[in-house]
Structure formats: C-alpha cells, structure tokens
Amino acid sequence: MFCRHFYWDIISINILSLRDFRYDRALSLTLEVLEQMPGQLIRLTLHALDSLAKLLPRKDSRPQHLLTGMSGEEAAYFYLREKGYVIIARNYRSPRSRSELDLVGWDGGTLCFIEVKTRSQRGIIPAEFAVDAEKQRDLSHVAREFLRKIKGNPPVRFDIVSVYMEVKSTPNIELFVNAFTMA
C-alpha cells in the first residue's frame, strides 16, 4: 500500500495547472479519493486529469524547456519507483543555495540525491555531462543542508538520471548510480 506522501507527491507532479487556478478544495478531495486507489488506477486517473487540465485556459504559459524538464522529472520519478526507490522529496531547495535537489529518495539503506537532466533530443554531448564540477558543488551544498534536517548519519550517494523525451516516443531513461561524490 502506498503512503500518503506518495499520493501528495504524484498530485504535485501532475496537477500543476489545477493548482494554478487555486482549486484547493478539489485538490484535497482528489487526495482523499486517490488514497483508496491501487497504483495503476492512480496513474490512469492522473493521466485523465492531465488531459482535462490541458482543456482549461492557462494563467501563464511556461517556456517549452521548463515543460520538458517537468515531464522528464515525472518520467524519472516513475522510473525510479519501478526500480525500488522510495522518493521522499522533490525539488528540495535551501534558502542558502541557488540549486535544488530534483529528487531525494532511499535505495535500500542509502539516501540518494538525484539530479535529473532532460533533453528533447540526443546531441553530441550526453545530458549527464551537464552536471559539471560547479553543479556538483552546488548539489553537495544543498545535500548537506538536507542532511542537517534528518536524524542519523545514513550513507549517501549522488545519482544522475538522463531522460531523452524525443517526439512521439516513450522517454529513454538512463540511471547513473553513484555518479559523483560529495564535493
């Protein structure tokens, strides 16, 4: 059985346009209904809600690269869940840093900080190469902030997920486990 946090995380991923219109009551009712559903039914329901949200007028039109990134993070989220990860945070930000942790989750007894890189097509340079030394330092800084807020001293690692969202194709996802160490 999935936990309440899982459903809330899925809703925050998929119903952003509904939240933009401030349907707070509808969102809380949706959460109550989703808690009673099995996993496959949740996915179908969320896809139906996404389709419905596309019919509603949008308050703002986000740039295409942001929409691609959001889609990639959603695909990475479900991919990691299938691999057995338990995701505990999404888009974690620290007020002391400019970076964010895309996903934070447990893989067995290891706490994983996951950076998702999404591209709409394959280029000469792979998506995972965008996590350079400066980005690694920024992510390490935010990860230290996150670690200060949890109890204990769990083993940690940094993973990178490359997502290629090519047109009219299922996302191609590559997971790089232990891609770099704490800088």
C-alpha positions in Angstrom: 0.0 0.0 0.0 1.3 3.4 -0.9 1.8 6.1 1.8 0.0 9.4 1.9 3.3 11.2 0.9 3.4 9.3 -2.4 0.0 10.4 -3.4 0.7 14.0 -2.5 3.9 13.9 -4.5 2.1 12.5 -7.5 -0.6 15.2 -7.3 2.1 17.9 -7.1 3.8 16.5 -10.2 0.7 16.1 -12.3 -1.9 18.7 -11.4 0.2 21.9 -11.5 -2.3 23.7 -13.8 -5.2 22.9 -11.5 -3.2 24.2 -8.5 -2.5 27.4 -10.6 -6.3 28.0 -10.6 -6.4 27.5 -6.8 -8.7 24.5 -6.7 -7.6 23.8 -3.2 -10.8 22.0 -2.2 -10.8 19.9 -5.4 -7.2 19.0 -4.7 -7.9 17.8 -1.1 -10.9 15.8 -2.3 -8.8 14.3 -5.1 -6.2 13.3 -2.5 -8.8 11.6 -0.4 -10.1 9.6 -3.4 -6.6 8.7 -4.6 -5.7 7.2 -1.2 -8.2 4.5 -1.8 -6.9 3.5 -5.3 -4.3 1.0 -6.3 -1.2 2.2 -8.1 -2.2 1.5 -11.8 -5.6 3.2 -11.3 -3.8 6.2 -9.8 -1.6 6.6 -12.9 -4.7 6.3 -15.2 -6.6 8.9 -13.1 -3.6 11.3 -13.2 -3.3 11.0 -17.0 -7.0 11.7 -17.3 -6.6 14.8 -15.0 -3.7 15.9 -17.1 -5.8 15.7 -20.2 -8.6 17.6 -18.5 -6.2 20.3 -17.3 -5.0 20.9 -20.9 -8.5 21.9 -21.8 -8.6 24.7 -19.2 -7.3 28.1 -20.0 -3.8 28.6 -18.5 -2.9 31.5 -16.3 0.6 31.6 -17.6 2.4 30.0 -20.5 5.6 28.5 -19.3 8.6 28.1 -21.7 8.9 24.8 -23.5 12.2 23.9 -21.9 10.6 24.1 -18.4 7.7 21.9 -19.5 10.2 19.4 -21.0 12.1 19.4 -17.7 9.0 18.8 -15.7 8.0 15.9 -18.0 11.5 14.5 -17.6 11.3 14.7 -13.8 7.9 13.0 -13.8 9.3 10.2 -16.0 12.4 9.8 -13.8 10.2 9.7 -10.7 8.1 6.7 -12.0 11.2 5.0 -13.4 13.0 5.2 -10.0 9.8 4.0 -8.2 9.8 0.9 -10.5 13.5 0.4 -9.6 12.5 0.3 -5.9 13.5 3.8 -4.8 11.3 5.4 -2.2 11.2 9.1 -3.1 10.9 11.3 0.0 11.4 14.8 -1.5 11.0 16.5 -4.8 12.6 19.9 -5.9 14.1 20.4 -2.5 15.5 23.9 -2.1 17.6 25.5 0.5 17.4 29.3 1.2 21.2 29.3 1.3 21.8 27.9 -2.2 20.7 28.7 -5.8 20.5 25.0 -6.7 17.8 22.4 -5.9 17.8 18.7 -5.5 15.4 17.3 -8.1 14.6 14.1 -6.2 15.7 12.7 -2.9 15.0 9.0 -2.1 16.0 5.9 -0.4 17.5 3.0 -2.4 17.6 0.3 0.3 19.5 1.9 3.2 21.2 4.5 1.1 19.9 8.1 0.9 20.2 9.2 -2.8 20.3 12.7 -4.1 19.1 12.5 -7.7 19.7 15.1 -10.4 17.5 14.7 -13.5 18.7 16.0 -16.8 16.1 16.1 -19.6 16.7 16.7 -23.3 14.2 16.7 -26.2 16.8 15.0 -28.4 20.2 13.4 -28.3 23.1 15.6 -29.1 26.8 15.2 -29.3 27.2 15.8 -25.5 25.1 13.5 -23.3 22.7 15.1 -20.9 24.5 13.8 -17.8 27.6 15.8 -18.8 25.6 19.0 -17.8 26.4 18.1 -14.2 29.8 19.7 -14.1 32.1 20.4 -11.2 30.3 23.6 -10.3 26.9 21.9 -10.3 28.3 19.1 -8.2 29.5 21.6 -5.6 26.0 23.3 -5.6 24.2 20.0 -5.2 26.6 18.9 -2.4 25.9 22.1 -0.6 22.1 21.6 -0.8 22.5 17.9 0.2 24.4 19.0 3.3 21.6 21.3 4.2 19.1 18.4 3.7 21.2 16.1 5.9 21.2 18.6 8.7 17.4 18.2 8.9 17.3 14.4 9.2 18.2 12.2 12.1 21.2 9.9 12.0 24.1 9.7 9.5 22.9 7.5 6.7 25.1 6.5 3.8 24.5 8.9 0.9 25.2 9.0 -2.8 24.5 11.1 -5.9 22.8 9.6 -8.9 22.1 11.2 -12.2 19.1 10.3 -14.4 19.3 11.3 -18.1 15.9 11.5 -19.8 15.5 11.9 -23.5 12.0 13.0 -24.4 12.0 12.5 -28.2 8.9 13.4 -30.1 6.2 10.7 -30.4 8.3 8.2 -28.5 8.4 6.8 -25.0 11.1 8.5 -22.8 14.5 6.9 -22.9 15.9 6.9 -19.4 19.4 6.1 -18.2 20.3 5.9 -14.5 23.9 6.6 -13.4 24.3 5.3 -9.8 26.9 6.9 -7.6 27.7 9.4 -10.4 29.8 11.6 -8.2 30.8 12.1 -4.6 30.1 14.9 -2.1 32.2 17.9 -3.1 
